[in-house]
Amino acid sequence: QYDQDWTIVQTSGPDWSLPSSYTFSGPATVTTRSGKTAEARNTGGSLDFSFYQDIGNVPVTWKAGAKLSTTRYAYENTSAAEKWTYTGPLSNAELLEHIRSDNEFTFGRGGMTVTTLNGGSLYMPSLTRLYQMMQANPEQWTNTLTAANWYDAHIANSRRLDEQIGSAYLMATADFSQHLKGQFGVRWEQTRNTGYEFDPLSAQELAAAGHAVDPASGRATTIDGLEYQYLTRDRIERRSRYDDFFPSVSLKYSFDNGLDLIAGYNRAIQRPDVGMIAGVWSVAETEDGTVVTAPNTNLKPEYSDNFALRAVKYWEPVGLVALNYYRNRIRNGIVARNLSAQEFGYTGDLYADAIFSTSANQSDQAISVDAWQLEFNHAMDYLPGALRGLTVRGAYMYANPSEPLPRVASQVAQFGVGWKHGRVRLSLNSVYSNEKDRGQTGNITTPGGTITQSQPFIPYAEVNLSGSYTVIRKTRDNVMGLEAYFSVNNLLRRHRGTWYPNDEIWPGTAGHHSQIDIYSGQKAL
């Protein structure tokens, strides 16, 4: 299913390895740097205290606290203002020849090879040579800053948001008997968001000041006019607030033979990353057309009700075996979505035919997840000599969601071995996950209609090794220690990847193939 060895051999037409086979209209324009910035400033504080107050004959330990956190976010993307156009003596064909790279184009371990007419590889331009051209002759490059580019750089992609979260909690731990304990609590949270939006002057105010106006968009047609329209007045504040209560309860019964039974419930919240709400737009030209990655200002938090049962058997002091059951009910689940301009709510003309990649809530359905997990941990303290430091541990989890969860495996297995002796520590850890759903990744137009693509991540296994040696130990008289360590990741040299076969869209006049292949390994001393 995943071994797709593609061999493409060019048999006719302009040679793909030659720069003369490629053309482009208009002068060469490059973006010299990415103007994307993201800044977050956080301030806050918390207060916690505990006290003892029995209820009848039941000893109870109480804990309470409050916390306030404020984060100010600022997002900018001035890339549109960093466009430079070549005005030098070279033609487009001569320019392509001049910046030709000496490196060979390769698909790495992706399973694809391309051979051109002369038996070589694909033509590839060199960004280094392009940079050297600009450094050697800066007068041959002109900054291309139009009114539209200025608007995109300084208005459309400039976002400000303040998020303030205040919370308070009360928790009680009760010892009902020698065997039965309970914990009960509730947490209140209040979230306040303040967005800072531009307060532009109207078209009538612009005309009165002598600036030309585009009647379709209501915006000034010059940079001076846009500065006057959007920067004359301070930004206005848009405020929102919501409150939540999160209860929790758990009971633990301990038998005399080292067996514990634990049951619990809690409600939780997962707020979307602020970049999903107030980030900036980015535009990419792909084989499927223009793709605009944009935030969703209407994105809501994800809520979950979580139930858990746990049976654990302890063998002091050598280890444990546990069986866990989880049931989670998720509301407003956050997923990636590709939408049309109309579905996204875009009313302009520039990206009217683009695909909008954004995040959205699955508010129309609640997702339930049932999961089982078996885990163990065993320390071999009873073995002689250096073998006393051996420890083995592992876990296997099986999850059964009512709907596929993007990037979440339904089966995960973990196994590890640890060893310590004197100053030496070694650890070998492995993890396996089965195929993961990647979620909606694109729309492809075929003779039979438009098909929504979903690319799964292939099963993946990874083994990592790490170790350390304590050169100087910390003691009461020596607070500074010295340790040497190493780590070797991905010992099996496995690849992460995702692709889908052609049969998703065939029969058709042409197939469509997409593949991602990631190989990573890290060694440190």
N, C-alpha and C positions, 0 to 999 in steps of 0.2 A: 504494500500500500504506500510506503514512504520512499522506496528506492526508485527514484525517477531519474535515470541517466539520460539527459537530453544531449544529442549531438546534432548541431546545426552546421551545414556546409553550404556556403554560398556557391551558386552555379552560374549566375549571370548577373548583369546589371553593373552599376558603378561599384568599384571595389570598396568594401566597407573599411578597409585598413588605411585608405588614402584620404587626407583632408580635402582634396579636390572633389571628392564625392559628396561633400556636404555643403549646403548653402543656407543662408538665413537672410531675411529681408531687413532693410534698415541698417543703421549703424550699430556697432557692438556696444551693448550697455551692460555694465556689471554693478552689483551691489558690493561695496568694499567691506562692509562689516555688518554684523547683526546688531541691531539697536535694541534688542530685547533686554529688559531689566525687570527684576522683581525684588521688591524690598519689603521687609516685615519688621516692625518694631513692637516689641512686647513689653508691657509693664504689668505688674500684678503682685498680689500678696495673699496669704492665707493664714488662718488661725484655727488650731485644733486643740481640744481639751477632752479629758475623760474624768469620770467620777463613778462612784459605786453607790447604788441605791437599790436595795432589795425590794422585791414585790412579794409580800407575804413571806413565805419561807423559801422563796427562790432567789438565790444570789444573782444579781444582774450587774454587768459592767456596761456603762453608758459612754458613748463617744459622740461628740458633736463638733461641728466646724463650719467655717464659711470661707469662701474664696472669691476673689475678684480678679479678672484678667482682661486686659485691653490690648488689642493688636491693631496696628495701623498698617494697611497694605497699600503699596503703590506699584502699579504696573505700567511700563512704557514699552513701546516698540517704534523706534524712529528709523527703521530700516528703509522706509520709502524715501527718506531724505538723504540716503547714502548711495544714490544711483549716479554712476559716472558713465558718460558716453565717449567713445573713442573718436577723435577728430584728426588723427594723424594721417600720414601719407599712404599707409598700407590699405589695400583693398580688403574686402571681407575674406576672399580666398587666401590672400597673402597673410592675413592675420591668423587664420586657422593653421596655416603651415608654420608660421613663426612660433606658435604656442604649442606645437605638437609635443607630446610627452614621450620620453624614452622608455617609460614603464609599459609593461604589457598588461592589457585588460584581462582580468581573471574573475571567474565566478567562484573561486575558492573551492570549498568542499560541497558546493550546492548541487553537484551532479550534472552540470551543464558545460559544454564546450562549444565554441563558435570558431569556425575556420573560414577565412575570407578567400577571395579568388586567388591571391598570391600565396596562400598558405599561412598567412600571418594572423594576428589578432585584430580586434576592433580598434579603430582610431580613438585616441583618448587625449583631450586637451590637458595642458599643465597649468594649474593655478599658480604655481611658483613662477613660471615664465611670464604669466600675465601680470603678476605682482611686480616682477623685475622690470617689465615694460613701463609700468606706471611710475616706479621709483626713478628710472633713468630719464624719462621724458614726461614729467607731470603736466607740462603745457599742452600735451596732446590729448588730454582728458578733461572733459567739461562736466561739472556737476549739473545733473538734470533735475532741477527742482521745480516742478510744476505746482500749480495751485492744488490739484488733486493729490499730489504726493505730499505736500505740506499738510493738508487736512488729515490724510491717513497717518502721518508720522506724529503729529502734535495734538490732534483732537480725537480722531476715531480710536486710536490705540493708546490713549492716556486714561487710566482708571485709578480711582481712589476709593478705598473702603475702610471703615473702622468697624471692628467687631468687639463687642464687650459682652463677656459672659460672667454673670454672677451666680453663685451657687451656695447652698447650705444643706447640711445633712444631719441626720440623727440616727444612731445605730445602737442597738441593745444586744448583748450577748448573755444568754441565760443558761445556767446550769440546773436543769430540771431534776437530774439525778446523777448518780455516778456514771451512768451509761448514756444518758440523753442530754444533748446540748442543742441550743437553737440560737440563731442569729436573725435579727429583724431590723430592717432599716428603710429609710426613704430619703431621696435626694431631690431637692428642688433646683431647677436651673432656669435662669432668665437670659435670653439672648437678645441683644440689641445690635442692629446693624444700621450704619449710617453711610450711605453712598453719596459721593460728591460729583454732581453732574454739571456740565457746562450750561450756562444760561445765555444762549445766543440772542443777539438782536434780531428783530424781525426784518423781512425784506423791505418793508416800508422805511424802517429806520436806516437801513443801509443805503437805500436810494436817496434819502434825504441828506445823507452825508457824502453823496457823490460817488458811491461804489456801485459797480455793475453787479447785477444779480442774475443767477440762473433761475428762471421761473419754475422749472421742473423740480429742482431740489430746494429752492429758497436760500441757497448758499451764495456767498460772494464768489466771483470768478477770478479774483486775483489774491495773491498772498497777503498784500496789505489789507485788502477787504476782509479776508478771513481772520486776520489778527484782530481787526477792529470788531468784527462780528462776535467772535468767541472769547476774546480776552478782555473786553471792556468791562464786563461785569464779573463779580466773583462767582465761583461755583455755588450752586444751590444744594441744599442737603435733603436727601430722601431717607426717611427713617422707617424702620420696621422693628417689631418686637414680638417675641413669642415666649410662652412659659411652658415648662414641662415638669412632671413629677415622675420619678423613677423608683418604684418600690422594689424591695428584694427580701427574700426569706430563704433560710436553709435550716435543715435539721440533720443532726448526725447522731447515729446510735452505734456505740462501741460495744462489741461482745467481748467476753473474757478470753477468747481464743485468738485475739489479734485481728478479727474481722470487723471492718467498719462499713456501715451503710449510710450514704449521704444523699439527700434530696434537696434540690434548690430551684429557685425561680428568680429571675430579675428582668427588668426592662432596661434597654440600652438605646443610645442614640449614636449615630455616626454622621457627623456633619460633612457636607461635601467640601473638598479642598476649595479655598477661596478663589484659586485660579479658575475653577470651573464656573464661578459666578461672576467674577469681576476681572478676569484675565483679558488679554488683548487678542485680536484676531490675527491669524496667520494664513497666508494664501499659498497654495502649491499647485503647480500645473502637472497633472498626472496623465497616464494613458487613458484614464476614464474621464478626463476633463478637469475643470477647475474645482479644487477642494478647499473650502474655507473652514478652518478649525476655529470655532468661536465658543465663548462662554454662554451659559444659560442663566440669565438673571432671575429666572423663576424657579430654579432648582431648589428643592426642599430637602431637609435632612431625612436620613434613612432610620427607621425605628425597628426594633426587634424585641419580641418577647421570647425569653430563653428559659427552657426547662432542662434540668440535668439530673440524672441518677448515677450514682457511683457505688460500686462494691469493690473494696480493696482489702486484700489479705496481706498482713505484714509478718515477716519472719525476722525479728530483731536479732542481730543488727545487720543481717545480710541482704535484705531486699524486700520486694513486694511484687504482687500481681494484681492488676486492677481491670475491671470491666466497666466501661462508661457508656451511657446512653444520653444523647442530646436531641432535643427537639427545639427548633428555632422557627419562629414565624416572623417573616420580614415584610415590612410595609414601606412603600415609597422607595423600593430598591433602585439604586442608581446604576444605570447602564449606559453604554456608548450607543449613539444613534447617528445614522446618516439620513439627513432630511433634505427635501427640496427647499428652494428659497421660500415658497409659499408656506410649506409646513413649518419652517423655522420662524416665519413672521417677517422676513426681509422684504421690503417694499421698494428698494432702489432698483436701478437699471444695471449697474456694473456687474453684480453677481447674480443676476436674475436666473441664469441657467446653471449656476454652480451647485455642487453638493455641499451641504453644511454638515460638518462633523462636530457633534456636540454631545453633552451628557443630558440625560433625561430621567425622570422618575417613572417607575412602573406603577403608577398610582391606580391603574385599573385592576390590579391583582395583587394579592398577598402570596408570597412564596413560602412554602413550608419545607423544612429540611430535617430529615431524620438521619441520625448518624450514630454508628457504633464504633467503639474504640477498645482495643485490647492492648495493654501495656505491661511491661515488666522491667524490673531493675534488680540485678543480683551482684552483690559484692562477694568475692571469693576470699574472705578474710581467713578462712579455715585452711587454706593451702599453705604449704611450707615455703620458707625462704622468700625469694623475690616474687614468687607467684601470688603471694598474699595481696599484692596491689592490683590484681586484675578485677575489672568490673565489666559486666555486659548489660546492655540495656536495649530496649526496642519497643516498637509500637506499630499497630496496624489500625487504620481507620477506614471505614466504609460509610459514605454519605449518599443519601437518596433524596435529592431535591425534587419538589413537584415541578419545577421548571429548571432548565439548564442555567447554571450560574457562570457568567463569563470569568475565565481565568481561575476557576476553582475545580480541582480534581475530585473525582468521586472516590478514588482509592489512593491512599498515601501510606507507604510503609517506611519505617525508619529502623536502623540497627546501628549500634555503636559498641566499640570496645575501648576501654580505658585502662591505663596501667601507670602506676606510680611506685617509685622505689627510691627512697632517699631524696636526692635533689632532682631526679629525672621524672618528667611527666610526658606521656604519650597518649594520643587520642585519635581513633579512627572512626569516622562517622559516615554513614551512607543514608541516602533518601531516594525513594522511588515514587513517582506519581504517574497515574495513567493519563490518557488523553484528556485535554482540557478544552472546553468550548472557549473560543476567542471572542464570541459575540459577532454582531453584524459588522462587516468590514468593507462593504462596497456594493454598488449596484452595477450590473452588467447588462447592456442592451443586446438582445439576441433576436433573430427572426421570429422567435416564438413569444417575445415579450421581454420585459425587464425582470431579471432574477436577482434576488438579494443574496449576497455571498456571505458565508460564515466559514472561517478558516479555523480548524482545530489545531491546538498545540499537540505535537506527537508525544507519546510516553517518554519519560525522561528519568534517568538514574544517574546519581552523582555520588562519588566517594571522595572524601577529603581526609587528609592526614595532617596532624599538627603535633608539636611537642615543645618542650622547654627544659632548660637546665638552670637551676638556681646557683649563680656564682657566689653571691653574697646574700646571706639570709638576713631578714629583718629580726632584730632583737630589741629588748628593752633599752639597751645601750646604743643600738645602731638602727635608727629609723629609716635609713636609706639602704635599699636592697638593690641587687643587680641580677638581671635574668636575661638569658639568651633564649630565643625562641625561633621556630620555623613553622611554616605552613605550606602545604602543597595541595592545591585544590584541583578537582576534576581529574583524579588519577586515571580514570578510564578513558579520558579524552572524548567524552560524549558531547554530542551537539544538541542544542535546543533548536527546534524548527517548527514551522507551520506551513502547510500547503493544502491545496485541494486538487482533485483530479479533474480532467477535462469533462468527464461524463456529467458534471453538474449542469452544463449548458449545451451539450451536444444533443441531438444533431443540429448543426448550424453550419454556416459558411466558413467559420473560423473558430478555432479553439481558444481558450484563455487559460493561461497557467500563471500561478503566483506562488512564490516560495520565499520563506525567510529562513536563513540558516545562521545560527549564532554559535560560535565556538569560543569558550573562555577558559582560561587557566591562570592561576596566580601562584607565584612562589615568593616567599618573603623570609628573610633572615634577620 
